[in-house]
Amino acid sequence: MPRADIHPEYDHEREHLERALEAIRAEIERVGSGSPFASYMNAKIALHDMAVRRYKSLNIALESPYVGRLDLKGNGYRSKPSAPAREKFGLTENVALRDDIEVSDDVAAYYIGEVEFENRASGVTVIGWETPLANLFYEAIEGDASFETDTRTYRVTTHLKRNMTIKQRKLVNITDDFDSRLVKPKIVTAKRDQAILESLADRRAGYLDKITGTIDRDQNRLIRADRDQVLLIQGVAGSGKSIIAQYRLAYLYKTSRGQLRAEECLIFGPSRLFLDYASRVLPSLQVEDIRQTTFADWACEQIGLTKYRLDDAALNMALSSGKRDEKERYRRASQLKNSTRMGDLLKRYVAHRKKDIALPPKGLSFKSDQIGNITLSINGAEVKSAFETATREGHVEHRERFVEVLHR
C-alpha cells in the first residue's frame, strides 16, 4: 500500500511518476512502430538491433522507472585534458569523449534509474545509475561535492537525497537520507535501514534480485573501483558478493563506450543451480549475451570434452524425490568431505606418499633438442638434497621448492 502517511510530498512524486510512465509508453510505441532507415543492409541491421535493445530496456523501465532522486545546484565546472579520461577508461582515439550532462545553476531534481530516459515536454529526465552524477546519489554526500565526466569536473551543492520504492508502476514508499532545501515541507523521515529491510523482505523468491535502489556507499565504491586492477570481494555467505560482482561487471560494460565486448566477459558460478538463480540480474541492467558457466564445464570445453557434463551428485540428490536413507548417505558423505577431519586425512596421505617416493640413485638426465642436443645431468646426491630441502612443507610448496633447488 502507498505510504502517503509518512511523506507529504507523496502526491507530487506520484504525479511525476505518472508523467514518466506516460512518456515511456509513448517512447515504447514510437520505437516499436518505427522501421530503420538506411541505405545499406548492414546499417539497417545495426539500427534494428539498437531499436530492439532500446525497446527491451524501455519495457524494463516501465515497471520501475527510477529508484531515487538527487537535488543539486551547479557551482561551475573546470575543463580537463582528454588524455587522462582515455587512459582511465581505456578508450582509443576513435571513441568520442562524453560530456552530455547539463547541470543547472539553480537547484534541480535528477532522478536516478537503470535506464536513461529524457522527455523534455513532460519534464521527465532519468540519469543512469552508472553515470558520474549518480555516484553522488550513492555516496550520499550532503552539501559541497563534485563529480567528473570525461572532459569536465563539476562543482555542485547537494540538497536532497530521496529513495523511492516503485513496484508494478506504483509509488509505494519514500525515504529521505537528507534534505537541506530552503523551502521544504515538514517531513517525518524514515530511517534508511527501513527502506533496505523492506526491499529485502520483498525480494522475489527463486531468483537473485537487483539492488539498484539499495546500493550503499561501500558497495558503490567496489562497483566503481578503478578498472585496471584485480578486485577481490570477501564476505560471509549471503553478504552480497555475487550481486556486487554482477553490478561491477555491468558498470565496466556500460562505461566502456563499446571497448568491452560481451564475448570478452565470462562469469564463473559454483553450480548451474546458482547460475540459474543469478541469471536475471545482468539482462535487467541491459547487459546481455555475457556467458555464465561453471569452472568444471568450462574446463571440459578447453580440453575438448564437450560431450561430458559434470554434475553435483549430492546437490541433485538433495533436490530430487529420492529415498530418505539415500539422501542421508549423500548428506553425511558431503559433510565428511568438507570437514577438517578430511583435511587432516589428506595431509597424512600426502606425507605417506612422500615416504614411498623412490629417488633415482644415479640422478636425473634431461636432453633438450632446442638448445643444440645438450644433455643436462644432476647426480643422485643433488636430487636427494633438493628433495629433503622442504619435506615439512605442503605438497605444492615442497614441489616448487624442489624445482627451485634443482634450477640453481
DRENDO-28284 format. One record per residue (C-alpha): z, y, x; residue number from 1; chain. Coordinates in steps of 0.2 Angstrom, whole numbers. Example, Ala and Ser with C-alpha at 12.3 -4.5 7.8 and 13.67 -1.06 7.14 Angstrom:
# residues 2
ATOM     Z     Y     X  nr kette
ATOM    39   -22    62   1     A
ATOM    36    -5    68   2     A
//
This chain:
# residues 408
ATOM     Z     Y     X  nr kette
ATOM     0     0     0   1     A
ATOM    -3    18     6   2     A
ATOM    12    26    15   3     A
ATOM     9    43     7   4     A
ATOM    28    44     5   5     A
ATOM    31    47    24   6     A
ATOM    17    59    28   7     A
ATOM    12    74    19   8     A
ATOM    -5    75    27   9     A
ATOM   -10    59    20  10     A
ATOM   -21    66     6  11     A
ATOM   -30    77    20  12     A
ATOM   -33    62    31  13     A
ATOM   -39    51    16  14     A
ATOM   -52    64    11  15     A
ATOM   -58    64    29  16     A
ATOM   -59    45    29  17     A
ATOM   -69    46    13  18     A
ATOM   -81    58    21  19     A
ATOM   -83    47    36  20     A
ATOM   -86    32    26  21     A
ATOM   -99    41    16  22     A
ATOM  -108    47    31  23     A
ATOM  -108    30    39  24     A
ATOM  -115    22    24  25     A
ATOM  -129    35    24  26     A
ATOM  -132    31    43  27     A
ATOM  -132    12    39  28     A
ATOM  -145    15    26  29     A
ATOM  -156    26    37  30     A
ATOM  -155    13    52  31     A
ATOM  -158    -2    40  32     A
ATOM  -173     5    31  33     A
ATOM  -182    13    46  34     A
ATOM  -195     5    57  35     A
ATOM  -198     8    76  36     A
ATOM  -212    20    80  37     A
ATOM  -220    17    97  38     A
ATOM  -237    14   105  39     A
ATOM  -233    -1   115  40     A
ATOM  -226   -18   109  41     A
ATOM  -213   -19   122  42     A
ATOM  -207    -2   117  43     A
ATOM  -207    -7    99  44     A
ATOM  -196   -22   103  45     A
ATOM  -184   -12   113  46     A
ATOM  -182     1    99  47     A
ATOM  -180   -13    86  48     A
ATOM  -166   -21    97  49     A
ATOM  -157    -4    98  50     A
ATOM  -158    -2    80  51     A
ATOM  -151   -19    77  52     A
ATOM  -136   -16    88  53     A
ATOM  -133     1    80  54     A
ATOM  -134    -7    63  55     A
ATOM  -121   -20    68  56     A
ATOM  -109    -8    76  57     A
ATOM  -110     4    61  58     A
ATOM  -105   -10    49  59     A
ATOM   -91   -14    60  60     A
ATOM   -86     4    60  61     A
ATOM   -87     4    41  62     A
ATOM   -71    -7    39  63     A
ATOM   -61     5    50  64     A
ATOM   -70    20    57  65     A
ATOM   -56    26    69  66     A
ATOM   -38    22    75  67     A
ATOM   -31    39    78  68     A
ATOM   -33    57    80  69     A
ATOM   -30    69    95  70     A
ATOM   -29    88    93  71     A
ATOM   -33    98   108  72     A
ATOM   -38   115   114  73     A
ATOM   -50   118   128  74     A
ATOM   -45   129   143  75     A
ATOM   -61   129   153  76     A
ATOM   -69   117   165  77     A
ATOM   -74   115   183  78     A
ATOM   -91   108   188  79     A
ATOM   -90    95   202  80     A
ATOM  -104    87   213  81     A
ATOM  -113    72   206  82     A
ATOM  -111    61   221  83     A
ATOM   -93    56   218  84     A
ATOM   -97    51   200  85     A
ATOM  -111    40   205  86     A
ATOM  -100    32   218  87     A
ATOM   -86    29   206  88     A
ATOM   -97    21   193  89     A
ATOM  -109    13   205  90     A
ATOM  -124    22   197  91     A
ATOM  -141    23   205  92     A
ATOM  -151    39   207  93     A
ATOM  -162    34   192  94     A
ATOM  -147    34   180  95     A
ATOM  -143    51   171  96     A
ATOM  -126    58   173  97     A
ATOM  -117    61   156  98     A
ATOM  -108    77   150  99     A
ATOM  -111    76   132 100     A
ATOM   -94    81   126 101     A
ATOM   -91    98   118 102     A
ATOM   -73   104   120 103     A
ATOM   -68   119   108 104     A
ATOM   -59   134   114 105     A
ATOM   -49   133    98 106     A
ATOM   -38   119    93 107     A
ATOM   -49   105    86 108     A
ATOM   -47    87    80 109     A
ATOM   -55    72    89 110     A
ATOM   -55    56    80 111     A
ATOM   -54    40    92 112     A
ATOM   -63    24    87 113     A
ATOM   -73     9    93 114     A
ATOM   -90    15    88 115     A
ATOM   -96    33    92 116     A
ATOM  -102    42    77 117     A
ATOM  -107    60    73 118     A
ATOM  -112    69    57 119     A
ATOM  -110    87    58 120     A
ATOM  -115    91    40 121     A
ATOM   -99    81    34 122     A
ATOM   -89    87    49 123     A
ATOM   -86    69    55 124     A
ATOM   -86    65    74 125     A
ATOM   -79    49    81 126     A
ATOM   -76    48   100 127     A
ATOM   -77    31   108 128     A
ATOM   -61    23   114 129     A
ATOM   -68    20   132 130     A
ATOM   -73    39   134 131     A
ATOM   -64    50   146 132     A
ATOM   -57    61   132 133     A
ATOM   -50    46   123 134     A
ATOM   -40    42   139 135     A
ATOM   -29    57   134 136     A
ATOM   -25    49   117 137     A
ATOM   -19    33   126 138     A
ATOM   -10    42   139 139     A
ATOM    -1    52   125 140     A
ATOM     2    67   136 141     A
ATOM     8    82   126 142     A
ATOM     4   100   132 143     A
ATOM    -7   104   148 144     A
ATOM   -18    90   153 145     A
ATOM   -36    86   160 146     A
ATOM   -50    74   159 147     A
ATOM   -65    71   169 148     A
ATOM   -83    67   164 149     A
ATOM   -97    64   176 150     A
ATOM  -100    82   181 151     A
ATOM   -85    92   175 152     A
ATOM   -66    92   175 153     A
ATOM   -60    99   158 154     A
ATOM   -43   108   157 155     A
ATOM   -35   106   139 156     A
ATOM   -19   108   130 157     A
ATOM   -15    94   118 158     A
ATOM    -6    97   102 159     A
ATOM    -6    82    91 160     A
ATOM    -7    63    94 161     A
ATOM    -9    54    77 162     A
ATOM   -10    35    75 163     A
ATOM   -19    29    59 164     A
ATOM   -20    11    51 165     A
ATOM   -36     8    41 166     A
ATOM   -38    -8    33 167     A
ATOM   -53   -13    22 168     A
ATOM   -58     6    22 169     A
ATOM   -41    11    15 170     A
ATOM   -29    23    24 171     A
ATOM   -13    13    25 172     A
ATOM    -2    21    37 173     A
ATOM     0    37    48 174     A
ATOM    12    40    63 175     A
ATOM    13    54    75 176     A
ATOM    18    52    93 177     A
ATOM    20    71    95 178     A
ATOM    15    87    85 179     A
ATOM    16   104    93 180     A
ATOM     4   113    82 181     A
ATOM     9   131    77 182     A
ATOM     6   129    59 183     A
ATOM    11   111    53 184     A
ATOM    20   103    38 185     A
ATOM    37    96    39 186     A
ATOM    34    78    43 187     A
ATOM    45    63    43 188     A
ATOM    38    54    59 189     A
ATOM    39    35    60 190     A
ATOM    43    28    77 191     A
ATOM    28    22    87 192     A
ATOM    36     5    88 193     A
ATOM    35     3    70 194     A
ATOM    16     5    70 195     A
ATOM    14    -8    83 196     A
ATOM    25   -20    74 197     A
ATOM    16   -18    58 198     A
ATOM    -1   -21    67 199     A
ATOM     6   -37    75 200     A
ATOM    13   -43    58 201     A
ATOM    -4   -41    50 202     A
ATOM   -15   -50    63 203     A
ATOM   -27   -62    55 204     A
ATOM   -22   -80    58 205     A
ATOM   -33   -90    68 206     A
ATOM   -42   -78    80 207     A
ATOM   -36   -65    93 208     A
ATOM   -37   -48    86 209     A
ATOM   -42   -31    93 210     A
ATOM   -29   -19    99 211     A
ATOM   -39    -3   100 212     A
ATOM   -26     6    89 213     A
ATOM   -10     0    98 214     A
ATOM   -15     1   117 215     A
ATOM     0     8   126 216     A
ATOM     0    18   142 217     A
ATOM     2     4   154 218     A
ATOM   -11    -7   146 219     A
ATOM   -23     8   146 220     A
ATOM   -21    10   165 221     A
ATOM   -25    -8   168 222     A
ATOM   -41    -7   157 223     A
ATOM   -47     9   166 224     A
ATOM   -42     4   183 225     A
ATOM   -55     8   197 226     A
ATOM   -69    -5   196 227     A
ATOM   -70    -8   215 228     A
ATOM   -55   -19   216 229     A
ATOM   -48   -36   211 230     A
ATOM   -37   -34   196 231     A
ATOM   -23   -47   194 232     A
ATOM   -13   -46   177 233     A
ATOM     3   -55   177 234     A
ATOM    14   -58   162 235     A
ATOM    23   -71   152 236     A
ATOM    14   -81   138 237     A
ATOM    10   -70   123 238     A
ATOM    11   -54   133 239     A
ATOM    -7   -49   130 240     A
ATOM   -15   -54   147 241     A
ATOM   -31   -61   138 242     A
ATOM   -34   -47   127 243     A
ATOM   -32   -34   140 244     A
ATOM   -44   -43   151 245     A
ATOM   -57   -43   137 246     A
ATOM   -54   -24   135 247     A
ATOM   -56   -22   153 248     A
ATOM   -72   -31   153 249     A
ATOM   -78   -21   138 250     A
ATOM   -73    -4   147 251     A
ATOM   -83    -9   163 252     A
ATOM   -98   -14   152 253     A
ATOM   -98     1   141 254     A
ATOM   -96    14   155 255     A
ATOM  -108     6   167 256     A
ATOM  -123    15   160 257     A
ATOM  -133    -1   160 258     A
ATOM  -129    -5   178 259     A
ATOM  -119   -20   172 260     A
ATOM  -128   -34   163 261     A
ATOM  -121   -47   151 262     A
ATOM  -129   -61   162 263     A
ATOM  -119   -55   176 264     A
ATOM  -102   -57   167 265     A
ATOM   -93   -73   164 266     A
ATOM   -76   -77   156 267     A
ATOM   -66   -92   160 268     A
ATOM   -54   -99   147 269     A
ATOM   -41  -113   149 270     A
ATOM   -49  -123   135 271     A
ATOM   -63  -122   122 272     A
ATOM   -50  -120   108 273     A
ATOM   -44  -104   117 274     A
ATOM   -61   -98   119 275     A
ATOM   -65  -100   101 276     A
ATOM   -48   -91    97 277     A
ATOM   -53   -76   108 278     A
ATOM   -72   -76   104 279     A
ATOM   -72   -62    91 280     A
ATOM   -65   -48   102 281     A
ATOM   -80   -43   113 282     A
ATOM   -93   -43    99 283     A
ATOM   -81   -32    88 284     A
ATOM   -81   -20   103 285     A
ATOM  -101   -20   103 286     A
ATOM  -101   -31   119 287     A
ATOM  -112   -46   116 288     A
ATOM  -120   -60   125 289     A
ATOM  -107   -62   138 290     A
ATOM  -104   -81   141 291     A
ATOM   -87   -88   139 292     A
ATOM   -83  -106   146 293     A
ATOM   -70  -117   154 294     A
ATOM   -70  -119   173 295     A
ATOM   -72  -138   171 296     A
ATOM   -88  -136   160 297     A
ATOM   -95  -123   172 298     A
ATOM   -91  -134   187 299     A
ATOM  -100  -148   179 300     A
ATOM  -115  -137   177 301     A
ATOM  -115  -131   195 302     A
ATOM  -116  -149   202 303     A
ATOM  -129  -155   189 304     A
ATOM  -118  -164   177 305     A
ATOM  -124  -155   162 306     A
ATOM  -123  -171   151 307     A
ATOM  -105  -173   154 308     A
ATOM   -91  -165   143 309     A
ATOM   -74  -165   149 310     A
ATOM   -61  -165   135 311     A
ATOM   -42  -162   135 312     A
ATOM   -37  -179   128 313     A
ATOM   -19  -173   125 314     A
ATOM   -24  -157   115 315     A
ATOM   -37  -167   105 316     A
ATOM   -24  -180   100 317     A
ATOM   -11  -166    96 318     A
ATOM   -24  -158    84 319     A
ATOM   -30  -175    77 320     A
ATOM   -23  -185    62 321     A
ATOM   -19  -200    74 322     A
ATOM    -4  -211    73 323     A
ATOM    13  -203    77 324     A
ATOM    18  -215    91 325     A
ATOM     1  -212   100 326     A
ATOM     4  -193    98 327     A
ATOM    21  -195   105 328     A
ATOM    15  -205   120 329     A
ATOM     2  -191   124 330     A
ATOM    16  -178   122 331     A
ATOM    28  -187   134 332     A
ATOM    14  -190   147 333     A
ATOM     9  -172   146 334     A
ATOM    27  -166   148 335     A
ATOM    29  -178   164 336     A
ATOM    13  -171   172 337     A
ATOM    19  -153   170 338     A
ATOM    37  -157   177 339     A
ATOM    45  -153   194 340     A
ATOM    48  -172   195 341     A
ATOM    29  -175   195 342     A
ATOM    28  -161   209 343     A
ATOM    41  -170   220 344     A
ATOM    32  -187   217 345     A
ATOM    15  -179   223 346     A
ATOM    24  -172   238 347     A
ATOM    31  -189   243 348     A
ATOM    15  -197   241 349     A
ATOM     6  -185   252 350     A
ATOM    19  -187   265 351     A
ATOM    17  -206   264 352     A
ATOM    -2  -205   266 353     A
ATOM     1  -194   282 354     A
ATOM    10  -208   290 355     A
ATOM    -4  -220   286 356     A
ATOM   -17  -209   295 357     A
ATOM   -24  -218   310 358     A
ATOM   -29  -206   323 359     A
ATOM   -43  -211   334 360     A
ATOM   -36  -216   351 361     A
ATOM   -52  -211   360 362     A
ATOM   -53  -194   352 363     A
ATOM   -67  -187   342 364     A
ATOM   -85  -183   346 365     A
ATOM   -97  -171   337 366     A
ATOM  -116  -170   340 367     A
ATOM  -125  -154   335 368     A
ATOM  -144  -154   333 369     A
ATOM  -143  -135   330 370     A
ATOM  -137  -130   347 371     A
ATOM  -148  -140   359 372     A
ATOM  -141  -158   356 373     A
ATOM  -124  -153   363 374     A
ATOM  -110  -166   361 375     A
ATOM   -93  -159   359 376     A
ATOM   -78  -171   363 377     A
ATOM   -60  -170   360 378     A
ATOM   -49  -183   368 379     A
ATOM   -36  -193   359 380     A
ATOM   -21  -184   366 381     A
ATOM   -28  -167   360 382     A
ATOM   -31  -174   342 383     A
ATOM   -13  -181   341 384     A
ATOM    -6  -165   347 385     A
ATOM   -16  -155   334 386     A
ATOM   -11  -167   320 387     A
ATOM     8  -166   325 388     A
ATOM     7  -146   325 389     A
ATOM    11  -144   307 390     A
ATOM    16  -160   299 391     A
ATOM    30  -152   290 392     A
ATOM    18  -140   281 393     A
ATOM    10  -144   264 394     A
ATOM    -6  -154   264 395     A
ATOM   -18  -139   263 396     A
ATOM    -8  -129   276 397     A
ATOM    -7  -144   288 398     A
ATOM   -26  -147   287 399     A
ATOM   -30  -129   290 400     A
ATOM   -18  -129   305 401     A
ATOM   -26  -145   312 402     A
ATOM   -43  -137   311 403     A
ATOM   -37  -121   319 404     A
ATOM   -29  -130   334 405     A
ATOM   -45  -141   337 406     A
ATOM   -55  -125   337 407     A
ATOM   -45  -117   352 408     A
//
